Amino acid sequence: MKTNKISCIILAGGEGKRMNGNDKGLIEFNSKPLIAHVINSLQNQVDDFVISANRNVEHYQQFSPDVIPDGCEKHGPLSGIAAALSTCKHEQVLVIPCDMPFLPYDLVKTLITNFEHSDIAIVEVQERLQLVFLMKKSLLTSVQDHLTSGKHKLMQWVGDCSHTTVDFTASADAFRNINSIQDINNL
């Protein structure tokens, strides 16, 4: 089932320190770049993709015409969200990292059912919050204010917002992320 009024920001702006400096989203896994697996899992769940990437922009443009760098202020995922959010077409925005190739095909549907009374619905697996959440685009000012005040930690920002946690522990494997070359070799 396609959910037509949801945008998706894929965070692919990391430095790849644990990937020997390689751009994580473009690392091959099962003959496709990691970001292709993410898009494949979500293509029937969201309407548009915005990719937050600080390098290899031309490579990422094969997956979306909207590839947005953080600009000169690179302060992790929160900075990527701040840069990409205004490009999103819809008020509801799914935020996801580029390194989770096993995402569930009912992710958005499950998050929406828990989103009604909060500004953010965030995935929790085994009592640990994941960098996977549905948010309101109107939180852009909140994100920018957080960054301006020197607060760069994404989970600190989430904690300061009205949020709901959604337990996906039963499908924990769907949220495995690939952080290193060793992780790819172990799959």
N, C-alpha and C positions, 0 to 999 in steps of 0.2 A: 504494500500500500504506500503510495507516494504522498508525502506531506508537503503541500505546495507552498506554504507560507513560513518556511523556516530557512534561514541562511546558515552557512557553516563556515567557520574560520578554522583552517588547518594550520597549526603552528609548526613551521619548518625553519625557524630562524636561528636554531642553535649553532654553536661553533663546532660540534662534532668531536669534542675532546676525547670521548671514549670510543670514537670510531676512527681513530688515527687521523683526525682532521677532515675526514670525508663528510659530505653533506648527507645527514642521516636519511632524509626523505627520499634521496635518490639511490640509496644502497639497494642492490638487488636482493630479493628474497623470492624464492620460487619463480624465477625468471621474470619478475616484475619489480619495479621500484616500490619501496615501502609505501609511498604516498598513493600509488595506484591501488594497493589493497584497501587502504582507508577509503578512497573514493568509491571503489567497487562496493564496499559494505554499506556506504551511505547514499549512493546515488538514487535509490528509490525512497529515501527518507527525508531528503532536503531538496530545496529548489535551486540553490546556487552555492558555489564554493568560492571563498576568498582565501588565498594562501598567503600567510605571513612568512616571508623568506628574505634573508639578507644577502644571499649569494645565489648564483646559478638561476637567476630570474628567468632567463630565456628557456631553460629546461623545464621549470615549473609552469611556464605559460602553455605548455602542451596539455596541462591538466585543467587550467583555468586562465582566462584572460586577465583575471584580477589577482595579480601577485604584488603584494605591498610590503616594502621594507620598513623596518622600525624607524628609520631615519638615523640621526646622529645619537639619539638617546637609546641605547640598547640595554635594557634592564630586565631581560628575561621574558617569560611568557606574557606578563602583564603589559609590557611595552609593545609586544606584537599585537595583542588584543586592541590596545589603544590605537595603534596605527591602522589596523584593518577594519575596525568596527564601522566606521562611517561609510565604507564601501559596500557593506551588506545591504541587501534589498529589503529585508524584512525586520520587523520588531523582535521576533524570536530568533535567537542565534545559538547554534550549537558550536561549542569550542572543543577542539580535539587535537591531540598531538599527531604528528606524521608517522609515528613509530608503533602504532597499535594495529597490526594487520588482521586481527581476528574479531573485530567489533561485531556485536550482535545485530541482527537484521531488525530487531524490535527496539533498538536503543531509544530512538526519538519517541516512539509511541509510549514507552514506559516512562521516560522523563516528563513528557507532557502531562500524563495523568497525575504527576506529583508537583506540577509547576503552578497550579492555579493560585495559590495564596503566597507565593514567594517571588522574589526577583531572580533567583537562581535555583535550579535543581541540579545537584551535583552527585556524581556516582561515588558510592562508597563500596569498597571490597575489603572484607575481613577487617572492619572498623578503621579503614584507612581511606582517606579521600583521594580520588583520582583526578587527573587533569582532563576530565571529561564532564562537561556540564552544559546545560541549556540556560541562557541568560536573556535579559531584555536589552535590546540595543540602546535604550534610553539610559542605561548605566554608564555610557561613555564618559559623562562628566565626572562620575564617581571614580572611574578608572584613572582619568587624567588627574583628578585631585590627589589621589593616592600617590601617583608617581611624582607629582610636583612637590608633595610633602616629604619625599625621600623614602616612601614605603614601596619597595619593589617586590615584595613577596606576594605571589598570587593567592596563596591560601589565607594570608592575613587579610587581603582585600575581601575574599569570599566570606570570611568570618565576620567582617564588618558590615556585610550586606544581609538583607533578609534572604535566607536560603533554606532549602530543604535537602536532606540527604536521601538518596535512593539506593537501597541495598541491593547490589548485584552479586553478592557473595556466591550465590548458587551458580553463577556463570563467570566465576573469577578468571578462568582461562581466556575469556574474550577480551580481557583488559591487560593481558601481558604486553609489555612494551619491549622493544628491542633497543637496548642501550649500548651494546657493544658488538664487535665482530664475533666474540665468543658466544653471545646470545644467539646469533644467527646459526652458528655452527652447532649449537645444542638443540635446535628445533628439528 
